Amino acid sequence: MPESIIAVRGVCKSVQDASGSLDILRDIDFSVSKGETAAIVGASGSGKSTLLAIMAGLDTPSAGQVLLAGQSMFDLSEDERAAVRAQHVGFVFQSFQLMPNLTALENVMLPLELAGRSDARSTATAMLQRVGLGERLKHLPKVLSGGEQQRVALARAFVVQPALLLADEPTGSLDHATGEAIMDLMFALNREQGTTLVLVTHDRQLAAKCERMLVIQADRLSESTAAR
């Protein structure tokens, strides 16, 4: 049986509001094998992004556990979880999450510099060239189009060659044609690096590009189907 890069075990998430306790996620249980592509789909407000944040150790569950690269994430301190993320996980967000005061090159260099890489500039430059932005190295995010900003975000995520890439509605801020091009690029980079990809989306067509589709409905993981 293929080795899991991430396993979600009995995860629940509840929050308190004016009417009492509200269940966002209940008894979520699944694993994703190394090299696999999986889409988590569901309606807006179904808890998809909350689940992704818990998988990354950015949010804490009310109950349950996440095993990431063999580490039991919620047995670790916040600093220890951050160290596991830095070593194993790349992120792509709907809102790009680029540093506005850094150039495209500096944004992509940042995770390499934080990891102490002496080849940060040359490696980041090569990755930006790979995503088609070799002429945009010195541009700030504000002068880049949405599609170009997401290409920078992809370059930043993949430049550290993460074991796991978590993508939260990566085409949600883009028009259809640009979104298609970004997804094609993301899947191409994923294949090249052999990364495990977990993608959150409400778009079933996009989800169908993945090997597996995990559906959240009524705060539960209601089915797991082969996407293709």
Stockholm file with secondary structure:
# STOCKHOLM 1.0

chainA/1-228         MPESIIAVRGVCKSVQDASGSLDILRDIDFSVSKGETAAIVGASGSGKSTLLAIMAGLDTPSAGQVLLAGQSMFDLSEDERAAVRAQHVGFVFQSFQLMPNLTALENVMLPLELAGRSDARSTATAMLQRVGLGERLKHLPKVLSGGEQQRVALARAFVVQPALLLADEPTGSLDHATGEAIMDLMFALNREQGTTLVLVTHDRQLAAKCERMLVIQADRLSESTAAR
#=GR chainA/1-228 SS CCCEEEEEEEEEEEEEETTEEEEEEEEEEEEEETTCEEEEECCTTSSHHHHHHHHTTSSCCSEEEEEETTEEGGGSCHHHHHHHHHHHEEEEETTCCCCTTSCHHHHHHHHHHHTTCTTHHHHHHHHHHHTTCTTCTTCCGGGSCHHHHHHHHHHHHHTTCCSEEEEESTTTTSCHHHHHHHHHHHHHHHHHHTCEEEEEESCHHHHTTSSEEEEEETTEEEEEEECC
#=GC SS_cons         CCCEEEEEEEEEEEEEETTEEEEEEEEEEEEEETTCEEEEECCTTSSHHHHHHHHTTSSCCSEEEEEETTEEGGGSCHHHHHHHHHHHEEEEETTCCCCTTSCHHHHHHHHHHHTTCTTHHHHHHHHHHHTTCTTCTTCCGGGSCHHHHHHHHHHHHHTTCCSEEEEESTTTTSCHHHHHHHHHHHHHHHHHHTCEEEEEESCHHHHTTSSEEEEEETTEEEEEEECC
//
